[in-house]
Amino acid sequence: MISTAGSWKFPAVLGIIGLLIGAIFLFFPHLSLTLVIYLFAAIALIAGILLLAAAAFLAKGSGGFFAVPLVLGVIAVILAVYSFLNPESTATFIAIVIGAGCIIMGLIGAFTALFQPSPAIRRALLAVGGFVLAGLGIIILLFLQRSVLLIFQLLGAFLLIAGAVALIGAAVIVLRRRPNEPGRRPDDPSVIDAEFREG
């Protein structure tokens, strides 16, 4: 994504993160899968403990509001324990979540880009990226049983491309500002061209 505020730092950071994570996913898919499974289990366990603590706190008061965090907390703890004990089944579940997430995020990003008040090239890039991400999600769901590792490699390739595009966007912003004075562009409405004289 290219920052609409005109700052090169945000797309540069996104680009570097995308390249790093994409390279890990693409070249070390088994390690990536293992890390994601245990990270998912750890997050579920922490969330479950927090929900159970919230349920215990709410149980001291009046009403039955403690039932919702209690049930959610128990489900989260069971899911965490199951993930630690059965990483293969958890990998399939994570692949489904990733595929569905790619489709939803890709379509939202694509249709949002079409209505953004930004240059046509930027909107086209964001829209194409959104549709590619949605297509990646469909591929993940279609070939779910063949290889979960392939999912991480495909996602890694996409993140590498997205990271490279973000870095190119950051470089374009830097090159546009270089011929001008340091700071903002002269056509920036927030810049006041004034001269101070002692009188």
MDTraj code that builds the backbone (N, CA, C; nanometers):
import mdtraj as md
import numpy as np

residues = "MET ILE SER THR ALA GLY SER TRP LYS PHE PRO ALA VAL LEU GLY ILE ILE GLY LEU LEU ILE GLY ALA ILE PHE LEU PHE PHE PRO HIS LEU SER LEU THR LEU VAL ILE TYR LEU PHE ALA ALA ILE ALA LEU ILE ALA GLY ILE LEU LEU LEU ALA ALA ALA ALA PHE LEU ALA LYS GLY SER GLY GLY PHE PHE ALA VAL PRO LEU VAL LEU GLY VAL ILE ALA VAL ILE LEU ALA VAL TYR SER PHE LEU ASN PRO GLU SER THR ALA THR PHE ILE ALA ILE VAL ILE GLY ALA GLY CYS ILE ILE MET GLY LEU ILE GLY ALA PHE THR ALA LEU PHE GLN PRO SER PRO ALA ILE ARG ARG ALA LEU LEU ALA VAL GLY GLY PHE VAL LEU ALA GLY LEU GLY ILE ILE ILE LEU LEU PHE LEU GLN ARG SER VAL LEU LEU ILE PHE GLN LEU LEU GLY ALA PHE LEU LEU ILE ALA GLY ALA VAL ALA LEU ILE GLY ALA ALA VAL ILE VAL LEU ARG ARG ARG PRO ASN GLU PRO GLY ARG ARG PRO ASP ASP PRO SER VAL ILE ASP ALA GLU PHE ARG GLU GLY".split()
xyz = np.array([
    [0.0845, -0.1190, 0.0000],
    [0.0000, 0.0000, 0.0000],
    [0.0879, 0.1238, 0.0000],
    [0.0458, 0.2259, -0.0715],
    [0.1162, 0.3524, -0.0752],
    [0.0412, 0.4488, 0.0136],
    [0.1132, 0.5135, 0.1034],
    [0.0481, 0.6021, 0.1993],
    [-0.0136, 0.7202, 0.1280],
    [-0.1403, 0.7485, 0.1569],
    [-0.2072, 0.8617, 0.0941],
    [-0.1630, 0.9932, 0.1536],
    [-0.0950, 0.9909, 0.2699],
    [-0.0489, 1.1140, 0.3327],
    [0.0789, 1.1662, 0.2691],
    [0.1397, 1.0904, 0.1799],
    [0.2600, 1.1353, 0.1137],
    [0.3866, 1.1054, 0.1894],
    [0.3812, 1.0290, 0.2966],
    [0.4981, 0.9943, 0.3739],
    [0.5587, 0.8650, 0.3202],
    [0.6916, 0.8617, 0.3118],
    [0.7591, 0.7432, 0.2605],
    [0.7869, 0.6419, 0.3704],
    [0.7798, 0.6826, 0.4969],
    [0.8188, 0.5936, 0.6063],
    [0.7219, 0.4774, 0.6228],
    [0.5910, 0.5063, 0.6163],
    [0.4917, 0.4005, 0.6373],
    [0.5008, 0.2920, 0.5305],
    [0.4991, 0.3249, 0.3995],
    [0.5139, 0.2182, 0.2996],
    [0.6496, 0.1496, 0.3049],
    [0.7550, 0.2225, 0.3473],
    [0.8866, 0.1595, 0.3573],
    [0.8881, 0.0543, 0.4674],
    [0.8290, 0.0877, 0.5816],
    [0.8219, -0.0093, 0.6916],
    [0.7381, -0.1296, 0.6512],
    [0.6226, -0.1042, 0.5875],
    [0.5388, -0.2149, 0.5406],
    [0.6133, -0.3016, 0.4393],
    [0.6903, -0.2381, 0.3521],
    [0.7649, -0.3129, 0.2519],
    [0.8702, -0.4032, 0.3129],
    [0.9435, -0.3503, 0.4109],
    [1.0475, -0.4301, 0.4766],
    [0.9855, -0.5477, 0.5516],
    [0.8760, -0.5202, 0.6243],
    [0.8084, -0.6278, 0.6971],
    [0.7550, -0.7334, 0.5999],
    [0.6960, -0.6881, 0.4896],
    [0.6443, -0.7818, 0.3908],
    [0.7534, -0.8683, 0.3301],
    [0.8694, -0.8073, 0.3011],
    [0.9804, -0.8838, 0.2441],
    [1.0337, -0.9872, 0.3435],
    [1.0471, -0.9478, 0.4697],
    [1.1000, -1.0406, 0.5702],
    [1.0051, -1.1584, 0.5938],
    [0.8780, -1.1265, 0.6200],
    [0.7814, -1.2337, 0.6451],
    [0.7608, -1.3179, 0.5196],
    [0.7553, -1.2524, 0.4033],
    [0.7381, -1.3261, 0.2786],
    [0.8534, -1.4217, 0.2519],
    [0.9763, -1.3782, 0.2806],
    [1.0919, -1.4655, 0.2594],
    [1.0881, -1.5858, 0.3534],
    [1.0484, -1.5628, 0.4793],
    [1.0391, -1.6737, 0.5745],
    [0.9320, -1.7727, 0.5308],
    [0.8157, -1.7205, 0.4896],
    [0.7066, -1.8085, 0.4459],
    [0.7443, -1.8859, 0.3197],
    [0.8146, -1.8202, 0.2274],
    [0.8443, -1.8830, 0.0988],
    [0.9553, -1.9875, 0.1103],
    [1.0630, -1.9539, 0.1822],
    [1.1794, -2.0424, 0.1860],
    [1.1806, -2.1374, 0.3063],
    [1.1025, -2.1053, 0.4104],
    [1.0951, -2.1925, 0.5281],
    [0.9487, -2.2181, 0.5643],
    [0.8735, -2.2841, 0.4747],
    [0.7296, -2.3013, 0.5000],
    [0.7002, -2.3907, 0.6205],
    [0.7804, -2.4956, 0.6413],
    [0.7549, -2.5850, 0.7548],
    [0.7773, -2.5120, 0.8868],
    [0.8847, -2.4369, 0.8957],
    [0.9107, -2.3572, 1.0160],
    [0.8020, -2.2532, 1.0372],
    [0.7583, -2.1897, 0.9287],
    [0.6527, -2.0884, 0.9388],
    [0.5232, -2.1501, 0.9898],
    [0.4893, -2.2673, 0.9370],
    [0.3672, -2.3351, 0.9800],
    [0.3730, -2.3698, 1.1289],
    [0.4868, -2.4226, 1.1727],
    [0.5021, -2.4574, 1.3144],
    [0.4905, -2.3346, 1.4031],
    [0.5558, -2.2261, 1.3633],
    [0.5502, -2.1035, 1.4429],
    [0.4090, -2.0470, 1.4494],
    [0.3391, -2.0502, 1.3363],
    [0.2022, -1.9972, 1.3338],
    [0.1099, -2.0804, 1.4211],
    [0.1272, -2.2135, 1.4178],
    [0.0420, -2.3010, 1.4991],
    [0.0619, -2.2722, 1.6477],
    [0.1866, -2.2662, 1.6912],
    [0.2117, -2.2436, 1.8339],
    [0.1794, -2.0999, 1.8754],
    [0.1969, -2.0061, 1.7840],
    [0.1569, -1.8693, 1.8140],
    [0.0058, -1.8606, 1.8294],
    [-0.0659, -1.9292, 1.7400],
    [-0.2115, -1.9335, 1.7490],
    [-0.2557, -1.9966, 1.8811],
    [-0.1921, -2.1062, 1.9189],
    [-0.2268, -2.1738, 2.0446],
    [-0.1971, -2.0844, 2.1648],
    [-0.0841, -2.0148, 2.1623],
    [-0.0489, -1.9269, 2.2741],
    [-0.1470, -1.8111, 2.2870],
    [-0.1848, -1.7524, 2.1729],
    [-0.2816, -1.6416, 2.1767],
    [-0.4169, -1.6904, 2.2280],
    [-0.4597, -1.8087, 2.1828],
    [-0.5864, -1.8639, 2.2301],
    [-0.5818, -1.8916, 2.3791],
    [-0.4689, -1.9405, 2.4287],
    [-0.4561, -1.9691, 2.5718],
    [-0.4609, -1.8412, 2.6540],
    [-0.3880, -1.7385, 2.6095],
    [-0.3884, -1.6105, 2.6819],
    [-0.5276, -1.5491, 2.6804],
    [-0.5925, -1.5519, 2.5635],
    [-0.7289, -1.4975, 2.5551],
    [-0.8244, -1.5750, 2.6449],
    [-0.8095, -1.7076, 2.6488],
    [-0.8960, -1.7879, 2.7343],
    [-0.8776, -1.7553, 2.8811],
    [-0.7529, -1.7397, 2.9232],
    [-0.7260, -1.7058, 3.0631],
    [-0.7837, -1.5694, 3.0989],
    [-0.7667, -1.4723, 3.0099],
    [-0.8220, -1.3384, 3.0351],
    [-0.9741, -1.3417, 3.0414],
    [-1.0364, -1.4194, 2.9535],
    [-1.1828, -1.4296, 2.9551],
    [-1.2319, -1.4982, 3.0822],
    [-1.1621, -1.6015, 3.1279],
    [-1.2002, -1.6677, 3.2522],
    [-1.1826, -1.5748, 3.3717],
    [-1.0761, -1.4941, 3.3694],
    [-1.0573, -1.3973, 3.4770],
    [-1.1682, -1.2922, 3.4762],
    [-1.2076, -1.2485, 3.3558],
    [-1.3176, -1.1519, 3.3458],
    [-1.4478, -1.2138, 3.3940],
    [-1.4701, -1.3413, 3.3637],
    [-1.5913, -1.4087, 3.4092],
    [-1.5938, -1.4196, 3.5615],
    [-1.4775, -1.4495, 3.6214],
    [-1.4710, -1.4574, 3.7675],
    [-1.4973, -1.3211, 3.8314],
    [-1.4473, -1.2155, 3.7675],
    [-1.4705, -1.0806, 3.8205],
    [-1.6178, -1.0425, 3.8091],
    [-1.6804, -1.0748, 3.6943],
    [-1.8213, -1.0411, 3.6750],
    [-1.9137, -1.1266, 3.7606],
    [-1.8678, -1.2462, 3.7975],
    [-1.9521, -1.3348, 3.8779],
    [-1.9761, -1.2799, 4.0174],
    [-1.8879, -1.1916, 4.0634],
    [-1.9037, -1.1332, 4.1969],
    [-2.0185, -1.0343, 4.2020],
    [-2.0508, -0.9766, 4.0868],
    [-2.1609, -0.8804, 4.0820],
    [-2.2936, -0.9502, 4.0586],
    [-2.3920, -0.8700, 4.0339],
    [-2.5255, -0.9246, 4.0089],
    [-2.5450, -0.9470, 3.8592],
    [-2.6377, -1.0351, 3.8264],
    [-2.6684, -1.0624, 3.6859],
    [-2.5902, -1.1813, 3.6342],
    [-2.6276, -1.2229, 3.5152],
    [-2.5622, -1.3381, 3.4552],
    [-2.4693, -1.3027, 3.3419],
    [-2.4085, -1.1831, 3.3475],
    [-2.3200, -1.1391, 3.2392],
    [-2.1914, -1.2198, 3.2343],
    [-2.1578, -1.2906, 3.3431],
    [-2.0322, -1.3658, 3.3466],
    [-2.0372, -1.4889, 3.2567],
    [-2.1574, -1.5301, 3.2138],
    [-2.1707, -1.6543, 3.1372],
    [-2.1036, -1.6436, 3.0005],
    [-2.1137, -1.5275, 2.9362],
    [-2.0563, -1.5123, 2.8014],
    [-1.9041, -1.5236, 2.8042],
    [-1.8316, -1.4442, 2.8869],
    [-1.6857, -1.4634, 2.8901],
    [-1.6448, -1.5992, 2.9440],
    [-1.7268, -1.6598, 3.0301],
    [-1.6945, -1.7931, 3.0824],
    [-1.6953, -1.8967, 2.9705],
    [-1.8012, -1.8949, 2.8912],
    [-1.8114, -1.9914, 2.7805],
    [-1.7007, -1.9677, 2.6778],
    [-1.6791, -1.8406, 2.6416],
    [-1.5745, -1.8089, 2.5433],
    [-1.4362, -1.8449, 2.5966],
    [-1.4143, -1.8233, 2.7249],
    [-1.2854, -1.8574, 2.7844],
    [-1.2597, -2.0067, 2.7832],
    [-1.3619, -2.0857, 2.8170],
    [-1.3469, -2.2317, 2.8154],
    [-1.3191, -2.2803, 2.6731],
    [-1.3906, -2.2248, 2.5749],
    [-1.3685, -2.2641, 2.4351],
    [-1.2267, -2.2293, 2.3908],
    [-1.1792, -2.1103, 2.4283],
    [-1.0447, -2.0681, 2.3895],
    [-0.9375, -2.1569, 2.4517],
    [-0.9551, -2.1940, 2.5789],
    [-0.8566, -2.2810, 2.6445],
    [-0.8572, -2.4193, 2.5810],
    [-0.9756, -2.4726, 2.5523],
    [-0.9845, -2.6044, 2.4868],
    [-0.9184, -2.5994, 2.3492],
    [-0.9436, -2.4915, 2.2748],
    [-0.8828, -2.4768, 2.1420],
    [-0.7311, -2.4673, 2.1520],
    [-0.6802, -2.3973, 2.2540],
    [-0.5353, -2.3855, 2.2722],
    [-0.4726, -2.5210, 2.3036],
    [-0.5343, -2.5959, 2.3965],
    [-0.4813, -2.7280, 2.4323],
    [-0.4869, -2.8219, 2.3123],
    [-0.5969, -2.8181, 2.2387],
    [-0.6099, -2.9025, 2.1192],
    [-0.5038, -2.8668, 2.0149],
    [-0.4741, -2.7367, 2.0022],
    [-0.3739, -2.6940, 1.9043],
    [-0.2356, -2.7445, 1.9424],
    [-0.2034, -2.7437, 2.0715],
    [-0.0735, -2.7948, 2.1149],
    [-0.0635, -2.9465, 2.0951],
    [-0.1733, -3.0175, 2.1154],
    [-0.1708, -3.1630, 2.1071],
    [-0.1891, -3.2151, 1.9649],
    [-0.2597, -3.1418, 1.8787],
    [-0.2876, -3.1857, 1.7409],
    [-0.2533, -3.0743, 1.6418],
    [-0.1243, -3.0513, 1.6206],
    [-0.0860, -2.9416, 1.5309],
    [-0.1283, -2.9625, 1.3860],
    [-0.1432, -3.0897, 1.3418],
    [-0.1820, -3.1140, 1.2019],
    [-0.3235, -3.0644, 1.1743],
    [-0.4176, -3.0968, 1.2637],
    [-0.5550, -3.0493, 1.2456],
    [-0.5625, -2.8981, 1.2580],
    [-0.4813, -2.8435, 1.3473],
    [-0.4781, -2.6983, 1.3633],
    [-0.4255, -2.6312, 1.2370],
    [-0.3301, -2.6949, 1.1707],
    [-0.2760, -2.6392, 1.0464],
    [-0.3850, -2.6274, 0.9409],
    [-0.4705, -2.7290, 0.9304],
    [-0.5807, -2.7234, 0.8350],
    [-0.6775, -2.6113, 0.8695],
    [-0.7081, -2.5978, 0.9968],
    [-0.7983, -2.4917, 1.0406],
    [-0.7393, -2.3541, 1.0117],
    [-0.6099, -2.3369, 1.0403],
    [-0.5439, -2.2091, 1.0135],
    [-0.5442, -2.1796, 0.8643],
    [-0.5249, -2.2842, 0.7817],
    [-0.5269, -2.2643, 0.6363],
    [-0.6636, -2.2151, 0.5905],
    [-0.7703, -2.2700, 0.6490],
    [-0.9049, -2.2244, 0.6138],
    [-0.9246, -2.0791, 0.6535],
    [-0.8775, -2.0451, 0.7738],
    [-0.8903, -1.9062, 0.8207],
    [-0.8109, -1.8119, 0.7310],
    [-0.6893, -1.8530, 0.6932],
    [-0.6059, -1.7688, 0.6062],
    [-0.6718, -1.7511, 0.4696],
    [-0.7230, -1.8610, 0.4133],
    [-0.7881, -1.8514, 0.2830],
    [-0.9093, -1.7608, 0.2857],
    [-0.9953, -1.7796, 0.3861],
    [-1.1134, -1.6939, 0.3971],
    [-1.0741, -1.5495, 0.4232],
    [-0.9720, -1.5297, 0.5074],
    [-0.9264, -1.3937, 0.5352],
    [-0.8711, -1.3246, 0.4114],
    [-0.7971, -1.3991, 0.3296],
    [-0.7432, -1.3418, 0.2054],
    [-0.8555, -1.2989, 0.1117],
    [-0.9584, -1.3806, 0.1010],
    [-1.0707, -1.3458, 0.0129],
    [-1.1413, -1.2202, 0.0623],
    [-1.1711, -1.2169, 0.1921],
    [-1.2435, -1.1019, 0.2477],
    [-1.1601, -0.9751, 0.2384],
    [-1.0349, -0.9824, 0.2832],
    [-0.9490, -0.8630, 0.2806],
    [-0.9204, -0.8183, 0.1384],
    [-0.9000, -0.9149, 0.0470],
    [-0.8716, -0.8791, -0.0912],
    [-0.9876, -0.8078, -0.1575],
    [-1.1093, -0.8604, -0.1386],
    [-1.2260, -0.7973, -0.1999],
    [-1.2540, -0.6601, -0.1384],
    [-1.2401, -0.6500, -0.0059],
    [-1.2614, -0.5202, 0.0588],
    [-1.1588, -0.4190, 0.0090],
    [-1.0316, -0.4621, 0.0022],
    [-0.9274, -0.3720, -0.0457],
    [-0.9471, -0.3304, -0.1899],
    [-0.9896, -0.4248, -0.2746],
    [-1.0088, -0.3939, -0.4160],
    [-1.1224, -0.2947, -0.4368],
    [-1.2371, -0.3189, -0.3733],
    [-1.3508, -0.2301, -0.3933],
    [-1.3309, -0.0955, -0.3232],
    [-1.2569, -0.0948, -0.2126],
    [-1.2265, 0.0321, -0.1461],
    [-1.1336, 0.1167, -0.2319],
    [-1.0371, 0.0503, -0.2977],
    [-0.9424, 0.1237, -0.3814],
    [-1.0112, 0.1913, -0.4990],
    [-1.1174, 0.1321, -0.5498],
    [-1.1865, 0.1894, -0.6651],
    [-1.2537, 0.3219, -0.6329],
    [-1.2861, 0.3440, -0.5058],
    [-1.3580, 0.4655, -0.4673],
    [-1.2723, 0.5616, -0.3864],
    [-1.1414, 0.5385, -0.3820],
    [-1.0525, 0.6290, -0.3089],
    [-1.0243, 0.7542, -0.3920],
    [-1.0172, 0.8718, -0.3256],
    [-0.9812, 0.9950, -0.3977],
    [-0.8302, 1.0055, -0.4157],
    [-0.7751, 0.9192, -0.4976],
    [-0.6310, 0.9167, -0.5206],
    [-0.6050, 0.8983, -0.6692],
    [-0.4774, 0.9140, -0.7130],
    [-0.4461, 0.8980, -0.8562],
    [-0.4892, 0.7619, -0.9096],
    [-0.5160, 0.7595, -1.0402],
    [-0.5686, 0.6381, -1.1036],
    [-0.4697, 0.5221, -1.0946],
    [-0.3405, 0.5506, -1.1083],
    [-0.2408, 0.4430, -1.1027],
    [-0.2401, 0.3783, -0.9654],
    [-0.2475, 0.4610, -0.8611],
    [-0.2482, 0.4073, -0.7252],
    [-0.3726, 0.3227, -0.7008],
    [-0.4868, 0.3719, -0.7480],
    [-0.6101, 0.2957, -0.7295],
    [-0.6048, 0.1637, -0.8068],
    [-0.5473, 0.1684, -0.9275],
    [-0.5378, 0.0463, -1.0071],
    [-0.4473, -0.0572, -0.9404],
    [-0.3335, -0.0109, -0.8859],
    [-0.2420, -0.1029, -0.8184],
    [-0.3081, -0.1676, -0.6968],
    [-0.3759, -0.0850, -0.6170],
    [-0.4422, -0.1379, -0.4978],
    [-0.5553, -0.2341, -0.5347],
    [-0.6301, -0.2003, -0.6412],
    [-0.7395, -0.2881, -0.6839],
    [-0.6855, -0.4218, -0.7353],
    [-0.5811, -0.4176, -0.8177],
    [-0.5216, -0.5414, -0.8687],
    [-0.4671, -0.6253, -0.7533],
    [-0.3991, -0.5582, -0.6596],
    [-0.3475, -0.6305, -0.5437],
    [-0.4581, -0.6957, -0.4631],
    [-0.5702, -0.6268, -0.4484],
    [-0.6829, -0.6838, -0.3753],
    [-0.7404, -0.8062, -0.4441],
    [-0.7572, -0.7973, -0.5767],
    [-0.8115, -0.9120, -0.6503],
    [-0.7135, -1.0295, -0.6512],
    [-0.5838, -1.0001, -0.6576],
    [-0.4836, -1.1073, -0.6523],
    [-0.4883, -1.1762, -0.5161],
    [-0.5020, -1.0969, -0.4095],
    [-0.5114, -1.1545, -0.2756],
    [-0.6368, -1.2408, -0.2618],
    [-0.7491, -1.1952, -0.3177],
    [-0.8720, -1.2748, -0.3143],
    [-0.8550, -1.4041, -0.3946],
    [-0.7889, -1.3946, -0.5096],
    [-0.7619, -1.5152, -0.5882],
    [-0.6728, -1.6130, -0.5146],
    [-0.5760, -1.5592, -0.4401],
    [-0.4896, -1.6445, -0.3597],
    [-0.5707, -1.7179, -0.2533],
    [-0.6669, -1.6470, -0.1932],
    [-0.7528, -1.7115, -0.0946],
    [-0.8348, -1.8243, -0.1537],
    [-0.8846, -1.8046, -0.2755],
    [-0.9615, -1.9102, -0.3422],
    [-0.8733, -2.0320, -0.3710],
    [-0.7504, -2.0075, -0.4158],
    [-0.6573, -2.1183, -0.4424],
    [-0.6278, -2.1951, -0.3142],
    [-0.6111, -2.1220, -0.2045],
    [-0.5837, -2.1868, -0.0762],
    [-0.6975, -2.2805, -0.0373],
    [-0.8212, -2.2339, -0.0526],
    [-0.9356, -2.3162, -0.0143],
    [-0.9561, -2.4347, -0.1093],
    [-0.9251, -2.4165, -0.2373],
    [-0.9437, -2.5247, -0.3336],
    [-0.8418, -2.6370, -0.3154],
    [-0.7183, -2.5998, -0.2847],
    [-0.6109, -2.6987, -0.2714],
    [-0.5718, -2.7189, -0.1254],
    [-0.6709, -2.7150, -0.0388],
    [-0.6464, -2.7237, 0.1050],
    [-0.5879, -2.8586, 0.1444],
    [-0.6368, -2.9660, 0.0853],
    [-0.5940, -3.0996, 0.1249],
    [-0.4609, -3.1409, 0.0626],
    [-0.4188, -3.0747, -0.0414],
    [-0.2953, -3.1167, -0.1092],
    [-0.1727, -3.0863, -0.0260],
    [-0.1584, -2.9634, 0.0134],
    [-0.0391, -2.9277, 0.0893],
    [-0.0620, -2.7954, 0.1598],
    [-0.0560, -2.8004, 0.2917],
    [-0.0685, -2.6772, 0.3685],
    [0.0573, -2.5926, 0.3530],
    [0.1700, -2.6577, 0.3314],
    [0.2959, -2.5847, 0.3142],
    [0.2923, -2.4977, 0.1883],
    [0.2220, -2.5467, 0.0837],
    [0.2099, -2.4677, -0.0385],
    [0.1381, -2.3356, -0.0116],
    [0.0458, -2.3385, 0.0832],
    [-0.0268, -2.2163, 0.1181],
    [0.0697, -2.1102, 0.1688],
    [0.1607, -2.1505, 0.2552],
    [0.2561, -2.0552, 0.3099],
    [0.3528, -2.0064, 0.2029],
    [0.3884, -2.0925, 0.1097],
    [0.4765, -2.0490, 0.0017],
    [0.4065, -1.9491, -0.0897],
    [0.2792, -1.9749, -0.1224],
    [0.2039, -1.8804, -0.2042],
    [0.1862, -1.7476, -0.1319],
    [0.1533, -1.7553, -0.0032],
    [0.1383, -1.6333, 0.0752],
    [0.2712, -1.5590, 0.0866],
    [0.3802, -1.6346, 0.0993],
    [0.5117, -1.5716, 0.1049],
    [0.5469, -1.5001, -0.0247],
    [0.5150, -1.5627, -0.1391],
    [0.5404, -1.4985, -0.2680],
    [0.4600, -1.3707, -0.2819],
    [0.3330, -1.3743, -0.2386],
    [0.2505, -1.2541, -0.2457],
    [0.3064, -1.1438, -0.1561],
    [0.3493, -1.1786, -0.0349],
    [0.4044, -1.0780, 0.0565],
    [0.5340, -1.0191, 0.0017],
    [0.6139, -1.1015, -0.0664],
    [0.7358, -1.0491, -0.1284],
    [0.7026, -0.9465, -0.2363],
    [0.6035, -0.9781, -0.3187],
    [0.5627, -0.8845, -0.4241],
    [0.5041, -0.7575, -0.3645],
    [0.4160, -0.7747, -0.2640],
    [0.3553, -0.6584, -0.1997],
    [0.4604, -0.5729, -0.1300],
    [0.5588, -0.6363, -0.0659],
    [0.6657, -0.5609, -0.0011],
    [0.7497, -0.4837, -0.1004],
    [0.7782, -0.5463, -0.2148],
    [0.8555, -0.4774, -0.3185],
    [0.7786, -0.3580, -0.3734],
    [0.6473, -0.3746, -0.3946],
    [0.5647, -0.2634, -0.4435],
    [0.5624, -0.1494, -0.3422],
    [0.5518, -0.1833, -0.2128],
    [0.5506, -0.0797, -0.1096],
    [0.6831, -0.0043, -0.1058],
    [0.7949, -0.0749, -0.1204],
    [0.9256, -0.0078, -0.1221],
    [0.9415, 0.0799, -0.2453],
    [0.8899, 0.0332, -0.3592],
    [0.8938, 0.1159, -0.4805],
    [0.8115, 0.2428, -0.4603],
    [0.6939, 0.2278, -0.3956],
    [0.6120, 0.3453, -0.3657],
    [0.6839, 0.4433, -0.2758],
    [0.7550, 0.3913, -0.1758],
    [0.8313, 0.4785, -0.0864],
    [0.9431, 0.5497, -0.1620],
    [1.0103, 0.4776, -0.2533],
    [1.1176, 0.5391, -0.3323],
    [1.0629, 0.6477, -0.4238],
    [0.9440, 0.6263, -0.4806],
    [0.8826, 0.7276, -0.5674],
    [0.8541, 0.8551, -0.4883],
    [0.8043, 0.8396, -0.3663],
    [0.7759, 0.9565, -0.2828],
    [0.9045, 1.0327, -0.2522],
    [1.0123, 0.9594, -0.2195],
    [1.1407, 1.0240, -0.1893],
    [1.1951, 1.0963, -0.3112],
    [1.1872, 1.0334, -0.4294],
    [1.2399, 1.0951, -0.5510],
    [1.1598, 1.2182, -0.5915],
    [1.0306, 1.2208, -0.5619],
    [0.9497, 1.3385, -0.5942],
    [0.9882, 1.4580, -0.5076],
    [1.0324, 1.4313, -0.3865],
    [1.0649, 1.5418, -0.2954],
    [1.2083, 1.5894, -0.3103],
    [1.2952, 1.5095, -0.3681],
    [1.4372, 1.5415, -0.3721],
    [1.4692, 1.6732, -0.4422],
    [1.4092, 1.7076, -0.5571],
    [1.4465, 1.8338, -0.6230],
    [1.4051, 1.9577, -0.5441],
    [1.3140, 1.9445, -0.4506],
    [1.2643, 2.0596, -0.3769],
    [1.3406, 2.0775, -0.2465],
    [1.2991, 2.1775, -0.1721],
    [1.3605, 2.2036, -0.0434],
    [1.3276, 2.0894, 0.0519],
    [1.4129, 2.0679, 0.1527],
    [1.3827, 1.9625, 0.2494],
    [1.2513, 1.9904, 0.3206],
    [1.1779, 1.8857, 0.3440],
    [1.0488, 1.9030, 0.4111],
    [0.9356, 1.8826, 0.3144],
    [0.8472, 1.9799, 0.3054],
    [0.7274, 1.9646, 0.2241],
    [0.7479, 2.0204, 0.0841],
    [0.6631, 1.9800, -0.0055],
    [0.6678, 2.0294, -0.1431],
    [0.6170, 2.1728, -0.1475],
    [0.6641, 2.2521, -0.2428],
    [0.6204, 2.3916, -0.2489],
    [0.4735, 2.4071, -0.2810],
    [0.4124, 2.3059, -0.3449],
    [0.2698, 2.3173, -0.3763],
    [0.1830, 2.2654, -0.2625],
    [0.2468, 2.2295, -0.1488],
    [0.1707, 2.1825, -0.0332],
    [0.0945, 2.3002, 0.0256],
    [-0.0382, 2.2919, 0.0427],
    [-0.1154, 2.4049, 0.0947],
    [-0.0808, 2.4407, 0.2380],
    [-0.0131, 2.3473, 0.3092],
    [0.0221, 2.3784, 0.4471],
    [0.1498, 2.4611, 0.4579],
    [0.2189, 2.4841, 0.3433],
    [0.3409, 2.5631, 0.3444],
    [0.3066, 2.7092, 0.3166],
    [0.3557, 2.7978, 0.4001],
    [0.3323, 2.9414, 0.3839],
    [0.4613, 3.0060, 0.3376],
    [0.4546, 3.0659, 0.2196],
    [0.5717, 3.1327, 0.1642],
    [0.5713, 3.2760, 0.2146],
    [0.6492, 3.3030, 0.3190],
    [0.6499, 3.4360, 0.3792],
    [0.7929, 3.4756, 0.4136],
    [0.8129, 3.6025, 0.4279],
    [0.9448, 3.6562, 0.4603],
    [0.9316, 3.7506, 0.5783],
    [1.0167, 3.7353, 0.6781],
    [1.0100, 3.8156, 0.7988],
    [1.1116, 3.9288, 0.7905],
    [1.0663, 4.0493, 0.8117],
    [1.1546, 4.1670, 0.8103],
    [1.1341, 4.2456, 0.9380],
    [1.2424, 4.2971, 0.9903],
    [1.2323, 4.3807, 1.1086],
    [1.1945, 4.5211, 1.0652],
    [1.0976, 4.5761, 1.1352],
    [1.0533, 4.7077, 1.0952],
    [1.0371, 4.7902, 1.2100],
])
top = md.Topology()
chain = top.add_chain()
for i, resn in enumerate(residues, 1):
    res = top.add_residue(resn, chain, resSeq=i)
    for name in ("N", "CA", "C"):
        top.add_atom(name, md.element.get_by_symbol(name[0]), res)
traj = md.Trajectory(xyz[None], top)
